[in-house]
Amino acid sequence: MAVEVLILGGGSGGLVAANKIKKLLKEKVEVTLIDRSEFHYFLPALPWVALGMRELEEIRRPLNRLEKKGVNYVQAKIQAIDPDAKKVNTDKGEFGYDYLIVSLGAEPMPNPAEDAVAPWSPEGALAMRERMKAFTGGKVVVGVSGPYYPCPPAPFEIGGMVEFALKVKGVRDRSSVDVFHINPAPLAGMGPVISGTVLRIFREKGVNFHGEFDLAEAGGGKVRAKDGRELAYDLLILVPPFAPNKVVRESRLAGPNGFPTVSRETFRHTQYPEVFVIGDVVVPALMLPPAGVVAHFQAEFVAGVIASDLKGAYIGEPFDPVAMCIMDFGDNALLPQCSFEAVLAGKGMPSCGVMATGRWVRTTKMLFESFWFATLLG
C-alpha cells in the first residue's frame, strides 16, 4: 500500500516538494497537494505586473498540471490541522496522511495605511498598477511596516523600479522617491558589501534611503517613525505586517510567536516527527530569510529525508542554506548571494557577496521564470 504524503501549500516549497517526492519514490507514495488557489504564481514577477511589464496570466500556471506528474491536486481552503489525529480539515473534506509537509507561508495583516498599495499579492500588484497609471508626479514613498515580510530585498527593488518607471512616464523631474526601512541600511543583515551596492545604485538614481525608520503611523499623506521623523507622500507603497499562516499558528504545531518548532537539521516538527514545516511559515524562527529560494532548498532536502525513511538507505541532497535574489531596479540589476550556514548552526552571521550587477542581470530573472514553470508545471 502506498504511503500517503500530504502537502499543504502550492507555493515554491510545496511545488518543489511534490515534484521531488514523486520523482524519488514513484509508486511507493501517493502525493496530494492542497492549495486554495487554482494557480501557482511566480511571485518574483509581481512587481513587473504592478508596473505594467507583465500580465497576471503570464506569471501563473494551473496547479492541476501536477496531475500529469502523478500528483493529486485539490483546490480547497484548509480549515484546521490536527497532528494528533494525522488529519487536515478543508472545505472539501478531511484528508489523512502518513507524512505531512506544511508550506503555507506567511499571510498579510491589515495595512496600517488604507491608501497604501503593495505588490505582495496578485490583487496588490493590480492595485499598484492602477495607482501608477494615474500618477502624474509627486512624492513616492516605499517602506515596510515591520521586520517580517516575504522577500527581504523586494522593497528596495520596487523603489528602484518605480524610479525608472517615473522616467519612462516622463514625470521623474517633478517626482521624488524615498525608501524607508526598520534596518539601518538596505539588507543590513547581508553585510556592508550588499548594502553598499544598493545604496550606490540608489544614489545614482536619486532615490533617498531612510534607515532605522520604525513605523509608528501611516496615512493621510504622511508616514511617521517612532523617533518623530516624517515623510510626506502622494503615493505610498507600504508592505503590510505579516504573520505565520493562521491555520498553522492556531494548531498544535505552533510554538512561540506562532512559528512551529522544528529541528534545524531536518525541519521535522519536534513533537510530531511525521510533520515537516518549511518556507515563510517557519524560517524566521530559524533566523533564515523568508524567501522562495530558501523554501525551494528546504523542499528538496525534506523530499530526500522522506525518501530515506522509506528506502532505508537513500542519501538525498543536503540542505543548502544559500539565498540569492535577482534585484531588478528597472535600468540596473543586482544579484546578491548569501550563505546562512553559520546562522543555521547558531555560530555566526551570514556570508554574503555580490555575484553580478548590470542591466543584463535582469535577463537572468526572466529566463529563470521560464525554467521554473517548464520544470515544475510543464
Secondary structure, DSSP 8 states (H G I E B T S, - for coil): --EEEEEE--SHHHHHHHHHHHHHHGGGEEEEEEESSSEEE-GGGHHHHHTTSS-GGGGEEEGGGGGGGT-EEEE--EEEEETTTTEEEETTEEEE-SEEEE---EEE---S-TT-B--SSHHHHHHHHHHHHH--SSEEEEEESSS--S-TTHHHHHHHHHHHHHHHHT-GGG-EEEEE-SSSSTTGGG-HHHHHHHHHHHHHHTEEEE-S--EEEEETTEEEETTS-EEE-SEEEEE--EEE-HHHHTSTTB-GGG-B-B-TTT-BBSS-TTEEE-GGGTGGGGT----HHHHHHHHHHHHHHHHHHHHSS--------EEE--EE-SS-EEEEEEE-HHHHTTSS--EEEEEEESTHHHHHHHHHHHHHHHHH--
